[in-house]
Amino acid sequence: MIVTLEEMKQYLRVDYEDDDQLIASFITTAEQLCRDVLRMDEEADLGNDEKVRTAVMYTVAYFYEHREEADHHDLILTLRSLLFGSRKEAF
């Protein structure tokens, strides 16, 4: 895991435990989404770059704040912009 639940809760300024399971699932989804954008299969590859950590945190925050009206196309475009320099040319 690139970002722990406690780090993410601090970033989101969440100080209660009601949403822990939701945030944890958002972290998992965000890491997979970043792997897809980066065209990487292994989780170990994500830990080498601070931009990836920022992208994961941004994605979790986006999912958390826009639970009901998320624009996934816009999110993917933003992630591509954030991670462009680290993106592999092909799978």
Salt bridges, closest charged atoms under 4 A:
GLU7 OE2 - ARG53 NH2 3.23
ASP20 OD1 - LYS9 NZ 2.87
GLU43 OE1 - ARG35 NH2 3.71
GLU50 OE2 - ARG53 NE 3.65
GLU69 OE2 - HIS66 ND1 3.11
